[in-house]
């Protein structure tokens, strides 16, 4: 009933190289959090199954991953009589839309007494119009910036990734269930994994893992693909700090100023910000560290409005 939360380090080979060059005592990856929420049944928006609990958990996340079954097996129980990933996804998305409709109507009703901001009311009315017409919200997502969409708190406007969980054979060769998802949601929004293989890989050391993946024709683990896709869909990027004590990765939204990036490290850094000493990753590597980068004139002093690069 309660969601499981997994905090996973984001793999980044650049951090290993930085640690080696700076001779850092430790390496600290940035993290991404996955909230595993129990499946949603038809009627959840009206309180069926886990209903309201599910919807309250999902409101807190930045993006939604639909993990859908794309394999046949008599050993593993299925809540429905047949395998149909599109139907399973549609149940969840329909319940989210119904919950959003209820939320929008309540907020517009309250608006008569206590005014919403004008742009908020326009967004809510636009979403309601699209839902009542055909349920296609793609133009809304294109026409409004991500901050406005996030602040609306509407479930159906959250970025989505579709993960097809399949068997070992279909991981390389695909199958009709995966093909139906690709056709509907597009290759850029789909990741295909085999949870059984992921489980096996998890227990191997680095050498065994590499050998196993090469033999199975797997270029990247499903987890790595999911993390990278999550970063992309949430429009995040990484900056590094590196020295003797530690080499560390930090996550910021794209187009973050140096002032705000300093605040990610510590709030005091943002309050007392004067300037940032900045070296591009490529320069740091080619000059073999901080001192040589400085001597070569690659160290830059950047002010609070500088936009941090990945």
N, C-alpha and C positions, 0 to 999 in steps of 0.2 A: 504493500500500500504506500509506504513512504518511499520517496525517490532515493536511489543510490547515487552518490556523488563520487566520481573518479577524477582526481587531479593528476594530469599527465604532463611530463616534461616534453617541451617541443624540441624534437631532434634538429640540430643545426651544426653541420660539420665546421662552419666558420668559427664557432665557439671553441672547438677542440684545437684549431690552429692558433687562435689567439692565446689560449692557455699555454700552449707550447712555447710561443714566441716570448710572452711576458714572464714565463716561468712561474705562473700563478700557483699558489698553494691549493686553491680549489676552483671548481667550475660550477656555475649556477645557471641552469637553463631557465628560460621563461616557461610558464605553465599555461595549459588550457584546461578548463573544467568541463566535464561531461556530466550532465544530470540525466540518469537513466530513470525514465518515468514509465510506470506500468501501462500496458496497452489500453486504448480507449474503446468503449463499446458504443453502439448506436444509442442515441438518447442521452448521452452524457451531458449535453447542454441543459437538459431538464433534470439532471441529478441521477440518471441511471448509472449503474456500476460505480466506478470511483468518481464519476461525474465532476462535481464542483471542485473536489480535491485535485483531480488531474488538471483542471483548467487553471486553478490558482498556482500550481507548481509551474505550469508551462508559461504563465505570464511573466515569470521572473527571468527567463532565459533570453539571450541575445539573438539566437538563431535556432531553428528547429531541424533536427535530423529525423527523417522517417526511415526507420530500419524495418525493411519489409521482406517477408519470406519469399524466396524465388527458387525453391527446391522441393522435390517430392520425397517423402519418407514415411513409411508405415510405423517407424519406431518413435518418431517425434510427433507429439500431439498437436493438433491444429484446432482452433476454436470454430472454424468454419468447415463445411463439408468438402470444399475443394480449395486448390491454391489459386489465388487471384490477387496479385499485389496491387493492381490498380484499384480494385474494390476496397482493399484494406486501407489504402492511402485516402481514398475518397471518403470513407467513413469518418476518419480523423479530421480531414479538412472541412467536411460538411458540418461537423459538430463545432469546429472552431468558428466557422462563418455564422452559425446560428447563435453562438455565444456572443459574437461581435455585434450581430443585429440587435440583440437584447440590450447590450451595453450602450450602443449608439442611441437607440430609442430613449433609454433612460436619461442619458446625458443631454439629449436635445430637449427632452421634457423639462429637465431641471433648468435648462438654459433660459426658459421663459421667466424663471424667478431670479436665477443667478447667472449672469452672462458669461458665456465662453469667450475666449479670444477669437477674433474674427477668422484668422487663418485655421484655427482648430475646428470651428463650426463648418467652414467650407470643406475641409478634409472629410469630416464625418458625413456630411451630406453627399459628397462625391462617392464615398465608399458605399453608403447605403443605396445610392442610385445604381451603382455597378452590381452590387449583390442582387438587387431586385430584378435587374435586367437579365444578366446571364452568369453572374458569379465570377466573371473574369476581372481580376484586379491588377493585371499586368501593366495597364496604362497608368493607374494610380501610382504604382511602385516606380515607374519611369519618371512621372511628372513631379513627384515630391522628393525633397532631399531626405536622406536616411535619418537625420536627427528628428525631423518633423514626424516621420513614420514611427520612430521608436517612442517618441513622447506621447503618441496617440494611445499606446498600450493595447492596440488591437492585435489579436493573435494571427489573423489571416494576412497581415502585412509584414510579419517577421520573415527574414531571409530563410530559405529552405534548402536542405541537401537531402537527396534520396539515396539511401544505401540499400543495394540489393544483396541480401545474404543468400548465398547459393552453395552448392556442393563443389567438391574438388574438381570434378570434370568440367563443370560449367564455368569455373573461374577463368579458364583459358579459352574454352570453346563457345561460351555463352549458351543461352537457351531461350525458349519462347517467352518466358516470364521476364527475363532481363530485357529482351528485345522490345517487349510491349512498354516497359518503363522508359527505355531510351527513346522510343518513338514519341511518347507523350511529353516527357520532361526535358529531353535533349541531353546530349553527351556531357555538356559542361556542368550539368546539375546532378549527375549520377556517379556513384562509386560502387564498384562490384567487389565484394569481399566473400571469403569463406571463413566464418567464425570458428569452425572446427580447426582449420589450418592455423588461424591466428593464435588459437589456444596452444597448439603444438609449438609454434615459433616462440611464443612467450617463455617457454621453459628451457630454451636452448641458449648456450653461450654464443658469443659473436661469431666464432669460427663455424660452429655447427649450423647456426642460423643462415650464414652466407651460403654454405654448401646446400642446405635444404631448399632455400629459395631458388638457387640456380637450377637445381634438379627439377623443381616444380614449375619453372618458367615464370616465377614471380619477380617483378622488378622492384616493387616497393610493398611493404606491408600495408594492410588495410588501414591500420591505425595511423601510419605516416601520411597516407593519402587523405585520410579524414581530417587530420590536423592541418595539412596544407590547404585543403579545400575550405576548412573553417576559417583560417586566416584570411583567405582570399575573399570569401563571402562577407566577412565582417570588416573588410577593408582595414586590416591591421598590418603593421610592419615592426621590425626589430631594430633597436640600436644597442650597442655594446659599450660597457665600461671594462677596462682591462688594466691590471697592474699586478704587483707582486702578491698582494693578499688574495685577489680573486679576479677571474674573468667572468663577466655576467651579462646575460641577455635580458633586455627589457622590452615589453610590448607597449606600443602606442598606436592610436588610430593614425591612418595616413594623414599627411598635412598638419601634423602636430608641431607647434612652435617649440623652440628650445626652452622657453620659460615653462611650458606645460610638461615637457619631457623631464625637466629637472624635478618637477613636483611628483612625478612617478617614482623617482628615486627616494625623495624625502620632501615632505611639505615645507621644511625649513629652507631647502634649496630654492624652492619657488619664491618664497617670501624675500629671501636675501639675494636673489639672482643678480649678478653683474654681467657675466659673460660665460660662454662655454668654450673650452679648448676642444677643437674638433679635428679629427683626422679621418679621411675616408678609409674604409676597410681595405681597399686595394692598395692604397699608399702605405698603410701600416704594415701590410704583408710584404710588399716589394722592398720597403726600407728596413724590414726586420725589427720592427718595434718602435717605441715612443721616441727615444733619444735620437735615433737615426732619422726618423720622420721630421723631428724638430730641426735637426741640423740641415736637412735637405730642403727646408722651407715649406714642408707639407702640412705643418700645424697651422690651423686657422683659428682666430678669435672671432666668435660669432655672438651677436647680440640676441636680445629676448625675442625678436620677431623672426629669427632664422628658422626655416622649416627643416625639421630633422629628416634626414634621408635614411632609407633602409640600410 
